[in-house]
Amino acid sequence: MTVIRKRLVIALAAVVAAIGAALPVHAATIDTIAKQAVLIDMTTDTVLFEKAAHERMPTSSMSKVMTMYVVFDALRDGRLSLDDTLPVSERAWRMQGSKMFVELNNTIRVEDLIRGVIIQSGNDACIVLAEALAGSEQAFSRVMTDRARQIGLHASNFTNSTGWPDPNHYSTAHDLALLAQRLIDDFPEYYHFYSEKEFTYHGIKQGNRNPLLYRDIGADGLKTGHTEAAGYGLMASAMRDGRRLVLVVNGLPSMQARADESARIMEWGFREFEAYSLFRAGETIEQVPVWLGAEETVPATVTQDLKVTLARADRPGMTVKLVTDAPVQAPIAKGDPVGKVVITAPGQPVKEVPVVAAVDVPRLGFFGRALAGARYLVLGAGS
């Protein structure tokens, strides 16, 4: 017997109404003097603002976040430990630009080198690490590029460990924002280095160049950059009230502009947007009709907490619907897909999230199926 399936669409108005009272009807906008920029709510992976975010650009010392990603990989894999000591080559010692001031032919603890890279932006420290892990900086840069591809940075290429100017060394604001997110997610045990404000090595104390660490906005990383070709740039992240924003800006005209623009855009993101919680993992969204099952319905749920980030002004225009081809035929195993939640909001792409069965629903036995079939023939599909 053929089951006639109905397109079941349930508007979950109560969910939307419970989020909060009506707000102003127009979302705020922002612009920036940065040549490239992107701001992402990492909590929901939502782009809040972007400007030329996929445009190729020099990355200067922001490249060192990729250097650290490779180093953290080595630490996690056991190929390196924080207490290992690494030798300083003449090439590392002679390296120009920002420096940790390593001593020629000395050996330096890996943990000190990490602080030298992250806090002091030491080009010399980068080369010490690169040579130790790959034999040469050139070989290490190939590892950087390969690893970047593996984690989704498809518009990036690295020719050195420091961000030293090279026309073949580049990335995009979007790729760097993804890199920041991956480093935070993949290496929480090492991310704390990025929030440290100063480090003293060889009797020389240097402060962290990240200007947002010195402003009360919840910033805890990541890395500045500057070259003549790139201008002033910053990869930054801040956490406030359970929300984490990631910002990348580049091409700014001065250190002051970098500090002010970064803080302004970050504050705007926290002020104008909110991450709204719709459903908790395991929470029953709706009961979906079942065909030939031991139960007439199966509770539908999501596998992870479902949140969406919206401009506060756009919240009243959000709609949330459950769409499913009901009835779902038994047997149904817990975790089987039974439909999707469709979320729409002004100015946002439609978001679709799969919903799954929260419990098992076995199929009826022979006599149960026969009775259900007879009932269907007498009463019809709408019974």
N, C-alpha and C positions, 0 to 999 in steps of 0.2 A: 504494500500500500504506500503510495506517495504521500509524504508529509507536506502540507502547504505551509511554507514559512512566511511569517509576516515581518516586515521591517519595523521593529519596535524602537521608537524614538521617545525617550523620556526626558523632558526638560527638568533639570535638577535645580529648580528655582530657589528652593530653600537654602541650598549651598551658597548660591550667590548672595542671597539676601542676608545670610548670616555673617558675611564678610565685613559689612559695615554700612554706615549711612551714606546717602548720596553725597558726592563731592563735586567740585566745579567741573564744567563740561569740556574744558580745553586743556590738553596736556601742555606743560611747559616745554620749551625747546632751548637748545644751547648751541653755541658755535665756539670755535677756538682758533687762536692764531697759530697753533701747531700745524705743521704740514701734514702729519699723519697722526691719527688718534683712534683709539677704540676703548670703550668702557663696557665691561661684561659683569653681570650679576652671576657669580660662580655658583650660587645656591641653586639656581634654576637654569644655568647656561643660557642666559638671555642677553643679547646685545642691547644695551641701553642707548649707546651713541657710537657712531663711527664716522670717520672722515678719512678717505683714501686709505682705508685699513688694509686693502690688498695690494697696495702700491709698493713696488720694490724700493728698499731704502737701505742706506748704510746703517749698521746697528751699533757701531762703536763699542763701548764697554758693556752695553747690555748683552753682548754676545757671551759674556762671562757667566751668565746664568746657564747657558748650554754647556759651558766648560764644567760648571759645578754639577750639572745633571749627570755628566759622564763620570765625574769623580764619585758622586754619591752612588751611582751604579756599582762602581768598583768596591766601595765600602760595603754595600749590601751583599755583593757576591763573595766577599772575603778575599778579594785580590789586593786589598789595601785595608789598613786599620788606622784609626786616629792617632795611634802611638807610633806608627812607623816613622822613620826618619828618611828623608830623601836628599840626595846630593844636589848641590848648586853648581851648574856648569858655567863656563865663562859666558856663553850666550845669554843665559838667564841673568847673570850678574850685570852684563852690559846693556840689557834691555832698557829702552828709554820710555818716557811717558810716566804715568802714575806708577809708583813703586812701593813695595814693601820694604825695600832696602835689604835684600838678602846679601849674605857675605859669600864671596868667592870661595869655593871648595869646602864650604861648611855643609852640615846636614841639618835639616829643619823638620820638625814634627809636622805630620800631615794636618793635624788640627790647627796649628799655627798658620800653615799655608792656606787653609780654607778661610780663616779669618783675614789673612792678608789679601785674598782675592775679593771676598765679599765686602768687608768693611773698608779696606784701604785701596781697593781696586788695583791691586798690584799686578802689573804686567809681568814682572819678574817671577812672582809666585805662580802665575799661570803656566809659565814655561817650565818651571821646576816640576810641576804636576804632570804636564803634558809629556815631557821627556821620560819621566819615570813610568808612566802608564803605557806609552806607545813607542818609546825609543827616540822619537823626534817630534817636534811640534807639527811638522807637515803630516806625519802619520796620524797624530792625534786629531788633527782637523778633519781627516777623512772619517775617523771614528765619530766625531761630532756630527758630521753631515749624515752619515748612515743612521746614527741613533735618532737624529732629528726626523728623518723620513719615517722611521719605525713608529714614532709617537705622533705622527700626523702633521709635521712641519714640512709641507710639500713645496713651499715657496722660499725655502731657506737654503743657503750654501755657505759653508764656513771654510776659510783657507788658513786660519790661525786661531789660537786659543784666547786671544786678547781683545779682538775687535779692531786691531790695527788696520788703518785704511788700506783697502784692496778692492778694485772694481769687481772682483769675483766673490767678495765676501758681503753677503746681503741677507735680508729677511724682509718681513712685512710686520706691521703692527698686529695684524690678526695672528700671525704665527707666533710672535713673541707673547701675546696674551695667552695663547694655547700652551706655550712652554711654561709660563708662570703657573697656570692651573695644574699642569702635569707635575711640576716640581713640588707644589704644595700638597697635592694628593698623594704622589708616589713616595715622597720622602719626608713625612711629618717629623721624623726623629731628628732630621738635620735642618729643618726650616728655621729653627730658632736662631741660627747664626745671622739671618737677615735682619733681625730686629735689634741686634747689638749695636750700640751707638758709637763705641770707640774700641780701639785695640792698640796696644803698645808692643812694638817689636824692635829689638836692637836699640832700646832707649828712646825710640821715636813714637810718640803718641799721635795717632791720626783718628779723626772722627769719620763716622759713616757719612757718605756724601748724599744719602737719600734725604731730601728736605722734609718729607712728610713724616718722618720719624719724630721730628721735633714739633709737630703740630698735633693738637689733641683731637685727632679724627679717627683713631683706631688703626693707624697704619702699622704694619709689621714686616714690610719688605717692599721692593726687592733690590733694584739696581739702577743706578744712573749711567749715562753715557754722554760723551761729547767728542766730536771731531769737527774740523772746519767744514767738511763735506756734509756731515749729518746734522750739525747744529746740536742743541741740547735736548737730550731725551731722558725718559724715565719709564721703567717698568715698576709698577707699584701695586700693592694690595692692602686692603684695609678690612677689618672685621668690626661690625657693629650690630648689636641686637640679633645675633645669630645669622646675619647676612654677610657674605664676603664679596666685595667688589674687586675686580682686577682692571687696572688701567695701564695703557701704554700710550705715551705721547712722544713725538720726535719732531725735530726740525724747529725747535724754539730758539729765539734769538739770544737768550741770556740765561744765566743761572737763576736770576730773580723771576724771570718769566716762567721758567720751568717749575719753580716752587709754587708760584701763585696760580698758574693755570692748572697744575695738577691738583692742588688743593680745591680749587673752585669746581673742577669737573667732578671730583670725588664727592664733595659735599652735595652737589646737585644730584648725583645718583642716589645718595642716601635720602635726600629730602623729597625728591619728586617721585620716587618709585617705592613700591612695597612688594614683598614676596608674600603672596596670599596662599594659605594652606587650604586645600580643597578636600583631600581625603588622606587618611592614614593607611599605611600598609596593613592589609588584613581587615580593614573596616568594610562592612557591607554597604555597597553603593545602592544596590537594588536587587530584588528577586527576579531572576530571569526564568520564564516558563520553560519546562522540560517536556520533551516528547518521549513516551514509553520509559519513563524513569520511575524508580522506587519512590522518588519525591516529585511533587508537581512543579517545584521551582528549585533553582540553585542560586545561592547568594553570589553576586558578582563583586569582585574586589580588585585592588591594584597591588602589585608586588612591592612597590616602593612608595614612600610618602609622596603625594602629588601636590606640588606647589607651582604657582605661576607668578612671574614678576610682571607687574603692570604699572604704568603711570597712575598715581593715585587718582588723577582726574578721569582716567579711562575706566576705572573699576565699575561704575554703574552700567556701562555698555557691554560688560562681559556676559556671555551665555555659556552654560555648561549642559551638555546633553549626553545621555547614554544611548548608543546606537547598537542594536544587535539583531541578528536574523533569528527571531524567536518563532517557534520553540526550538531549543537546542536538543539534539537527539542524544539520548542516553546510549551506552554508558558514558559518564563524564568523570574524568579524573581531576583531582585537585590540581589546579595550575593550568588546566586546559583553557585556551582562549574562548571567550563567550561573547565578545563584543569589544567596543571601544568607547572611551570618553572623548567627546569632541568639544574643544574649548575655542571660542571665538571672542575677539575683543577688537575695538577700534584701532586701526593702524598696525595690527599684529597679524602675522601669518597664522592660519588655522593650526591648532595643536591637537594631535590625536594620540591618545595613550591607550594601549591595550588593557582590557580588563579580563580577569581570569576567574575560573570557578574557585570558590573558597573551600569547598568540600567535595568529596567523592559523591557521585550519584549513580548507583548501579542500575543496570537495566532491569525492567520488570521480567518476571518469569513468563513461561509460555501462556499460562492462563491469564495472567495480568495483561499481557500484550493483546491477547484475544479480546478481553473485556474492553480494553482501551480502544481497539479497532472497531468493535461493535458500537461503542459509545460515540465514536467519531462518525460512523455511518448514520446513526440516528440523529445526533444533535448537531453535527457539523463542526467545522474547524473553530468556530467562534465560541464554542461552549466552554 
